Amino acid sequence: MAVAVVGNKALMPREFRAGLNFWSRTDGTAGSPSWAGQANVAIVPADEDFGSCLEILKQQSVTSLRYTQRTPISPGTYLRVSTRIKAIAGNIPQVRIAAYAGNASGGNVAGVVQVGPTVSIPGYGNVVEVSAIVGSGRRDGVDMPWGRNATFGHFGLDLLGDNNGSVRIENLVIEDVTAAFMPGMLDWVDVRDFGAVGNGTADDRAAFVAANDAAGGGQILVPAGTYFIGSDLSLSAPVRFVGTLRMPRAARLALTGKFDFASYAAAFGDETEGLKRAMQALFGFTDHAVLDLNGRVVHLSEPIKAADFAPGLTSFANRRVVTNGQISATPGTAWNSRVVNSVASYNPNQPLILTGVANVANIELGARVSGNGVGREVYVNARNIGAGTVTLSHPLYGGAGTRSYTFTRDRYAFDFSDMEHLSRFNFDDVEFLLEGNASGVMLAMTGSMNCFRDCYFTRPKDRGITSIGTACQGMLVDRCEFLSDEMGDLAQNRKSVALNVNNNDTKIRHSRFVRFGHFAVMNGGGHMIEGNHWFQGDTSQNGVRFGGLVLTQTNVQTTITGNYIDNCSIEWTNEHDPKPNFEGEEYSFGGLTITGNTFLASDTTLGFNWLVVKPFGTGHFIHGLAVMGNVFKSLNKKINRVDRVDTTIAGMDYTRMRNIQFQGNMFNGVLTYVANPVDIKFSQATAANRWMVPVDVALPFDGWARNVEALVATSQISNAANGRISEMPWVQTSLGSNRKQVAVNWSAPARGEISMRVRMDSPD
């Protein structure tokens, strides 16, 4: 600490017998009148009680005695001023210690107490001690708190009451009693010692700064009270809060000596406000990189919004981490979703804009859009009230027209939607205990490499992680668990989504997702989905199942590897395409690799499929799909096949299928084994020029028999006379009404057995 403790000997005023010119009749300042030569004062050389002392005949309403030498006092110092007095004749006055508080320029410190308690003298000859303690802080026992601006004092006493009474006064004593107010070898400082008032109104910032400067290697104590801090404050010393702070929202508190949630919660006396202030500091100072929640449960009564904790902050791209704790959303109306219904017009040539939006002022940024022609997980990421327009995160597939839309704004524990850009933000080892009250995290408009690691999202009300723009670029979700609030509902009644993605290159790895409406709705490409377990079953004995992972871009360039996919399907659509019909200058469905996964279903319907392609427009085809080395297993009830094209809106162009690898998979409880290419064995019992070979159900997605890669005779090929035929036949593909027959043509009638390798696509 930098508090200077001055020795008592250095503080002690001169004795009266050294000369009365050292004693003033007023305030003690330079030029004030002295007691030297006054007729009503005398030095008594040998009083029986005091020895050498001063005798004064009181002749003024307030008779003052002040030492003219400056006695130094600094913030954190406490002095005791005392003397003994007795009445000897005439009227008996009252007495008090009094002083002049001086600042660095020599002027008087205005507004501070400069007199001690008034003491009555009971009678002649009775010795009374009168004393007062002066110091910088408003501490118990301090009679004259002078704050941090006082640098010296002129100390003495006042005589009050009736005149014409004589008293004798012992020499004045000034002692340093700082140790009585700062025990423990001075290893902490009290902000009151530096002038903090703690009344919630006076700005105590300067006192906190002074205390921080004085703390040295010690700590700062903020005692009981409410301390108003009017502007940014940075404290490098650790702080112990008993009292609380009150600060304008734009003012930032940086507790650099001990930056963690517990300190901020104590500083503001409220966990929600404490977390907001800690987040403000996390984003506001370069020496804060990790916010430690101290393993605590942080009870939030309302969303933590970027606009609240960091007003005006629109972009941030330095690595920041929130770690080691639990975020608990407590019940309350602050979490209620807001629903706005509106009519708007859509033009596919302006794919991200709704125009003529009625009631646009009530539609919130981050609202989820639903209605006819709207794909899943479409969000509002901008609005123009004057122009009556809304900007969307994805195009709409429904075509041009004026329609009714619903805009639903859910509430999130952490809401960064009003930030234009946020990158490299991490939640690490955090449980979001949402308990059906709130959703989890809404990302900013843009950004990249935001990360969730070893986190738990427990019962989010509507959504776990939501992207309303492109801040999901490169997002990492590693070793997390998402537990739905709809686990007791039938699969067809669930509406929640664990996470959505609008941009590219996310990594979803080694995580677990339990009974959501969808585990993930993902647009963009370049995703790696590895080692996860997501399941969406229910207790129904003949339950329907839906898309667990929904891919909404045609050419996805995505790998789905080593996952446990339980009672749900991978659904592949183009529902975010403003012109969903295939137009020739675009990619159709392709770039998907599904390898080494375990697919499980139980108690489902015969028509359930694990792989579903759903075109939202005509003319589409698959041009790059690998489904290899997976296990497909249905328990309790069998299913027909693992794959399907959902033709609710449109079918597919089977003439353009190419580069589909569907091999090395294992099937249990599946009636139809699917492969591409597929090996077909055929036996022709009677000689014929043309063998019609059916390829009924073995090709993926009910595809056509378009190509024959190989044909091998597995027995002698004979003519009607049992003579050997050694010629090579030629084949015709895509025959029959269902295009699933292959004709094997011979120059002469033949019979025998063959094995063919048939494809439903072109291999390149």
N, C-alpha and C positions, 0 to 999 in steps of 0.2 A: 504493500500500500504506500501511497505517497502522502499520507496524512502526517504532518509534522507535529510532534509532541514537544512542547517547550518546557524546560525545567521550571519548577516552582520558584526557584531563587531568581531566575531571570524575569519572572512575571511580577514579583513582589514590588509594590510601590515603595518609594522612599518614606521613611518615618516622618511624622509631622515635625519633629524637632530639627530635621535637616533643612527646614525652611518652608514657610507658607507660600513662597512664590511658586512652588510646584503644585499648588492646589488652587483651582478656579472656583469662583463664586457662581458660575453659570454652567456651560457645557464642557469646559476643559479644552476647547479648541484654541489654536494659536490666536493671541490677541484678546482672549477673553479675560475679564478682570480677575485678579488673584485675591487671596485672603491676606496677603502680606500687608501689614500696617493698618488692618481694620480694627476699630475700637471694640467690637463685640466678640473678639476671638483672642484666645491666649493659649500658650503652651504650658501645660501642667507637668513639672519635671518628675513628680513621684506620687502618683495616685495610689491609694492602698490596694485597688483592684487591678489597675491597668499599668502601673508604672508611669512612664512618660506617655502623655496623651494630649488630646486637643479638647479645649472647652469652648463652646459657642453659646452665645445668648441669641436666641431666635428672635428676629425682628422683621421677617418677611413671611408672607403667606406660604411660600415654598422656599425654604432655605436650602441651597444646593452646595454640594461639595464634590468636585471632580478632580481627579488626578490629571495633570496636564500632559504627562508623557503618554504616548500611544502604547497601548498594550496589544500586541499582535494576536489575531485570531484567524484561523483558516477553516475552510470546509472540513468537517469531520472532527473538529476540536471542540471540547467543552471545558469551560472555566467556571469555578465557584468563587464568587466574590462575597466576602463576609467581614463583619466587624462586631465588636461588643459595645454597648452603649448603656448609660444610666442617666436618670434625671437627678439634679442636685438642688434645684430651686425653681420657684415660679410655676408657671403653667407647664404641664407635662405634654410634650408634643408626641406625635406618631412619627415613625421612621420607616424608610424603605431603601433598599439598594437601588441605585439608578445609574444610567450610563448614556453615553453618546455612541451610536453605532456609525462607524465611518467606513466609506467605500474606498476603492483604490485611488480615486481622485481627491480624497479628503472630504468629500461631501457626506451629508447625512443619508443613511439608507432609509428611504421613506417606507412607511407602512409597517414597520416592525415594532414589537414591544420593546421599550427601552427603560422600563421600571420593573422592579420586583414586587413581591407581596408586601403590603403595608402591615407593620407590626406596632402594637400598642405597648407602652411602657407602664407596668402596673403600679409603680409608686417610686418615691424617692429612694435612691440607694439600691434599687433592684437592678441587677445586671441582666441585660437582655442581649442575646445574640440575634443578629439580623443577617440574612444571607439570600443569595439568588444564584441560579445557574444560568449561564448564557452559552449559547452554541448555535451551530448552523441548523440543526434539525429540530423538528417538532416532535420531541421525544418525551415520554413520561418523565416528569421531574425537571424538565427544562422550563425555566420561568421566562426567559427571553430568547426565543428562537429567531435568529437573525438571517437565516438563509445563506446562500452561497456568495452573495455580493459583499458581505461585510469582511473587511480585512484588518480592522483594528477597533479598539474601543477606548473611551475615556471613562473610567469607572470611579464610582463614589457612592454618595447617598443623598437623600432628600429628607428634610424635616418638614412635617406637615402639621396642620392644626393651629391652635392658639399661639400667639406670640408672647414674648417676655417670659420665656422659660429657659433655664440654663441646663445643658447636657454636657457630659463628657464622653469622648469617643476614642476607643482604642485604635491603634494603627490598623489600616485597611490590609486585608489578606486576600491575595488572588492565587488560586491553586488550579493546576491542570487536573481535571477529573475525567479526562477522556476515557481512561481505562474502565471506568464504571459503566460506560455506554457501549464500549467495544471490547467485550471479553474475548477469550480464546486467542490470545496473541495477535489480535488484529488481523485475522485471516479472512475477514469479510468487511464490506462497507454497507452502510444503510443509506438508501437514497434520501431519507429525511435529513441526514447530516449534511446534505449538499443542497438543501432548500426545497425538496419535494414536499408538496402540500397534501396531495392525495384526496382532494375534495371533488374530483371529477370535473372541475371547471378550469382551474388555473393550469396553464401549460407547464408541465413538469419536465419537459424534454431536456432543458439545460441542466437540471439537477441530475438526471440520469447520465448525461454525457460526462458531467464532472465526477460522478461516482465511478463510472467506468474507467476514467483516466486515473482515478486514485486507487483502483482495486489492485493494480499490479498483478501479482500471481494469485490473488484471493478471489472471493466471490462477491456478488452484489445481492443484497437483501432488499426485497420490495415488501415492506410490512403491510398490514391491513389498511385498506383504503382503495379508492378508485383514482387512478392516476391518468390524467389526460395528457396525451402526447400528440402535439399538433402537426408533426411532419415526420419524415423518414427518420428512423433511429436504428443505429447499429451498435450492438454491445458485444465486445470481444471477450469480456469476462463471463463466466458462468453465472446464471441468475437463479435465485430461489424466490419464487413468487408466493407470497401469502395474500397480498392485495392483487388487484387486477388492473389491466390497462384499458383505456378507451382511446381509439384512434380513428381519424377519418378513413374512409374506405380506401382512398388513394395512397395513404401514408403506409410505408412498409416498415416492418420490424424485422431486423436481421439479428438473430441470436447466434452469432458466429462462434461464441465460446462453447455453446452446447446446442447444436441444431438438431432438434428432434420434436416429434409431435407432443410429447409430454410437457415440454417447456412451453409450447404455444398454447396448449389447452389450459395450463395453469395461468399463463399470462392473461388470458382473456376470460377465464372462468366459464368457458363453454366449449364443448368438444367440436361442434360444427364450426363455430367462429374460429376456434383454434386451428382446425384443419385448413380453413380458408386462408388464414394468415400464414400458416406454414407453407402452403402451396404458393402463396404470393411471394414469399421469400425464396422458395425453391426456383421460381422462374425469374426472380428479380436480382439475384446476386450470383456472380460468377464462382464464388467459393462454396456454394451449396450445390452438391451433385446428387446426394442421396438423402431422402427424408425417411428417417427411421420411425416407425409407429410404435416402437418400444414393446412390441408384442401385445399391445393393448387392443381392446375393442373400442372403436370410435363410433359413437352413436350419432348418426346424422338425422336431423329433423327436416332437412331440405336438401335439394341437390347442391353439389359443389360445382358451380358454373364458372368458367373462365372469366366471364364478364364481371362476376362478383369479386373473385379473389385477385384479379389482375386487370383492372379497368384500363382499356386502351391497348392491351397487349394483343396484337394480331398475328404475330409470327414468332416461332421459337424453334430452333433446330439443334440445340446442344443436348447432349445426353443428360437425362434426369431420371431418377429412380424413386419410386415410392415402395417401401418394403416393410415386411415384418409386422403384420398386424391384421386386424379384422375390421372391415367397414360394415357397420350394421345400420340398416335403414329402419328407423322407428316409425310406427304407424302415424299417419297424419294426412291432412288434405293437400300438403305441399307435393305429394306424389301422384295426385290424381291426373290421369290423362285428360287432354283437352281434345274434343272432337268438333270439327267444323265441316259442315256440308256446303258444297258450292257447285256452281255450274261454270264450265270453262270450255274453250275450244282448243282443238289440237290439230296441227298440220305436220305430217311426217317430214316435210321439207325443213321444218324447224324442230328437229327431233327432241330437243330438251326444253322446249318452251310451251307452257299453257298460256293462252291469251284470253282476254275478256273474262278474267276470273272474278266472279262475284264474291263479295265478302273477303277480298284479298287481305285487307288490313288485319283480319282476325286469324289468318293462317300463319302459323309459327314456322320459323326456320327449324328444320329437322323433323317436320311432320311427315308421317308415312302416308302415301297416297294409295287409295284403293278405289276400285270401280271397274266398269266394263272396259276391256281393252288394256288394263294395267297389269303388268307382270308383278311378281313378288318382290318385295323390298325395294320399292321406288320411294325416294325421299325428296323433300323440298330442300334445296341448298341455296336458294336465293329467292327474293321476291322484289318486285318494283310496284309499290303501292300506287304511285302516280300513273304508271302505264297499265296497271291492272294485269301484270304478268307474274308467273311463277316459273322458276328454273328448277328442273328435275335432275336427279342423279342418273336416271336412265330414260331412254326413249320408251314410248308406249307402242304396243303392237297392234292396237285396235283400229288404226287408220284414222283418216281425217273425220272430224265431226265435233259437234257440241254435245257434251255429256255431263252427267252428274258425277261428282267425285266426292270422296270422303277423305279428310285430312286429319289424321290422328297423331297428336304429339304426346308421346310417352315421356316419363320423367326418369332421369338416370342419376345414379349416385355421383358419377363424375361426368360432366357435360362440357365438352370442348367445342361444341358446334359453332360458337360465335368467334372462334379463332380461324383465321384464314389458312394458317399453316402450322402444323405441329409434327416434328420428326424426332425420332430417337427417344421417345418417352417410354418408360418401362414401369410396369407393375410386376413386382417380384415377391413371391411368398406372401400374397395378400388374399384373404378370403373376403368376398363380397357376400355378406350375410343379408340377403335382400328379402327373404321371407314373404314373397308375394306382395311386398309394398312398393318396390321400385325396380327399374331395370338397372343394368350394370354400368357400362361405359359407352358414351357416344363420342366418336372421334371427331377431329377437326375437319375442315373442308378439304384441305390437301395435306400431304406429308408423306413420310416413308419411314420404314424400319421401326415402327412402334411395336412394342413387345409385351407379351403377357407370359410370365414364366412361373410355374409352381403356384398357380392361383386357383381359387375355388369360387365358382359363381353358384351360390346356393339359392335356388328358388327365385330367379328373376321374374318379375311380374309379367313382362312382355318380351324383353330382349336381353341377351347377355352382353354382346359387343356389337355395336352398330356403326357402320360407316355410311355417312350421308354424301360423301364425295370420294376423294382419292387418297385419303390419309391411310388407307389400308394397303397401299403399295408396299410390298415386301414385308408385310406384317408377320410377326412370329407369335404363334400360340404353342407353347411347349409345356408338357407335363401339367396340364390344367384339368380341372373337373368342372363340368357344368351339370347341375341337377335342376330339372324343370320344376316349376310350381304346378305343373299339370300331370304329375306322375300317376295320380289316381284316375285320370280321365281316359276314356277310350281314345284310340289313336285318331279317329275321325273328328273328334271334338277339340283337338289341341290346335292352338294358334301361335304358340311361342316359337321363337327362332333363337338358337344359341348364338349364332354369329352370321354376319353377311359380309361379302367382299364385292367391291366394285372395280378394283384395279388388279394389277398383275403381281405375280411372284410371291405369293404368301406361302408360308410354311406352317402347316398344322400338323403337329407331331406329338405322339405319345400322350394323347389327351383322351378324356372320357366324357361322353355326352349322353345324358339319360332322359329319355322320353319327352323330347320336345316335339313340336309340330314338324320342324325341320332342324336337323343338326346344323346345316349351313346352306345358305343360298349364295352362290359364288359366280360372279361375272369375272371377266378378265381371263388371262392365261398365264402359263408358266407356274402354276401352283404345284406344290409338293405336299401330298396328304399321306402321312406315313405313321404307322404304328398306333393308330387310334382305335378306340372302341366306341361306337355309337349304336344305341339301340332304342327302338320306339314301339316295342310290343305293349300288350295290355293283357287283361285277365279274360278277355273274350275267348270262347271256345271255337269261334269261327271268325276270327278278327280280320278286318281289312287292314292293309298296310300302305304307307305312303312314302314319298321321297324323303330319305334321310339327308343325303347330299344332293342338292339341286345345282346343276351347272347350267348357266343361262347364256353362255356364249358358244357359238358353233365350233370354231377351231380353238380348242382350249389349251393345247400344248401342256397337258397336266398329267402327273403321275399319281396314281392311287395304289399304294404299296403296303402290304403287311398289316392291313387293318382288320378289325373284327366288326363286320357289318351285320347288325342283328335286327331282324324283323323290320326292315325298311329297304328301300331301293335307292340306287343311284339313278337320278332322273336328269336327263340331258335335253335341254330345250333351247329355243332362241326367242324366249318371251320378251327380251329387252331389245328387240330389233324393230325400228320404226316401219320398215318395209319387209315384213317377215317372209314374203315369197322369195325364192332363190332367183336372183337376177343376173347371174352369170359372171359378174365382175367382183365376186366375193368368194370367201371360203364357205363351204358347207360344213357339216359335222365331221370333225377330225381332230387328230393330235392327242388322243386320249389313250393312256396306258393303264391297265388295271391288272396288277400282278401280285401273286402271293397273298391274297386276302382270304379270310374265312367269312363266308356268307352263311348266316343261320336264319331260319324261320321256324316258328312254332305255332300250332293251332291257327293257321291262317287258311285262306281260301285256295281252292284249286287254281284259280286264275292269277295268283300273286306272282310277280316277277321281280328279280333283284336288279335287272338292268332294263331301263325304260328310256327310249328315245321318243321325244314328243315334239314334232315340228309344229310351229305356229304359223307356217305358210307352206305353200306348195313348192314342188320342184327340188326339195332337198334330198341329200344322199349322204352316205358315210364314206369318207375318203381318208381313213387312217385311224384304226382302232386295234389295240392289242389287249385281249383278255386271255391271260396265260397263267397257268400254275395256281389257280384259285380252287378253293374247296367250297362247294355249294351243298348245303345240308338242310333238309326240312324235317322237323321233328313232329311226331304225333299225326300229322296229316301230310300227304304228298301234294306236290304242285305239278302242273303240267310241264313248265319249262322255265328257264332262268331269265329269258329275254323277251322283249316285246317292243313293237312300235305302237305308241298311243296315237291312234288316228282320229281322236276326238275333233281336231281342227283340220288336219291334213295328213295324207300318207307320205310315202317316200318314193323317190325315183330309183327303182331297183336296177335300171339299166346302167346307172352311173356308179354303183358301188365299187369301191376298190380298196386294196391294201387293208384288209381286215384279217387279223390273226386271232383265231379263237381256238386255242390248243392247250393240251396238257392240263386241263381242268378235271376235277373230280366231282362226281355227282352222287348224292345220297338223298333218297326220298324225292327224286326228280324223275318224272316219267319219260322225258325226252332228253337225251344227251345231245348237246349242241356242239358243233365244231365247224371250223372253216380253216383250211380245207377239210372235207369229211371223206372217209373211206367207205365206199359202198360195195357190197358184194351182191352179185346178181347171177342167177342161174337161168339159162334158157333151155327148156326141156325139149322143145320141138324145133327143128331146123327152120330158120326164117332169115330173110335178107336184112330185116330191120328189127333190132331188139329195142323195145321201149323200156328204159330203166327208170323207175320212179325214185325221186329224191324227196320224200314227202315232208319230213319234219326235222331233219337233222341240221339244217343250215341256220345260222344266226338270223334273228329278226324276221323269220319266215321268208328268208330271201330266195331268189330264183337260182336255179342251177345254170350258172352262166358260163362256167369254164371247166374243162377237164384237164387236170394237170398230168395225169398218168392213167394208163390202162394196161392191166396185166392179166394175161390168161392164167387162171388158177387150175385149169384142167385142159385136156386136149380139146381143141376146137375142131368139131367134126361136121361133115356134111350129112345129108340124109342117109347116104350109104355107109356111114361110119368112117369115111375117109378123112384123113387129116387135112385141115386148112391152115396154111402157114402165112397167109397174107395179113397185112395190118389193116384193121378196119378204120373207118373215119366216123367222127361223131358230130351230132347236132345237139345244141344246148337250148335251154329256155323254151321247151316245148310243152304242149298241153295248156289247158285253160288256166292252170295256176303257175305255169312257167317253171315247173319243178320236175320235168322229165328230160332225160337225155336219150337220144337215139343213137344206137351203135349200128353202123351200116356195113354190110358185107357185100361183096360182089356176087356171092352165091349164098343160098340158104345155109345157115350154120346153126350149130347148137354147142352148148358148153357153159363153163363158168368163168366169170371175169371179176376182177376187183378194179374199181375206178377211184381216183381221188378227184373229187368235185369241189369247185369253189362257187360261192355266191357272188364273187366280185372279180374284178381284174386285179392281178397282183401288184400293179404299179400305177 
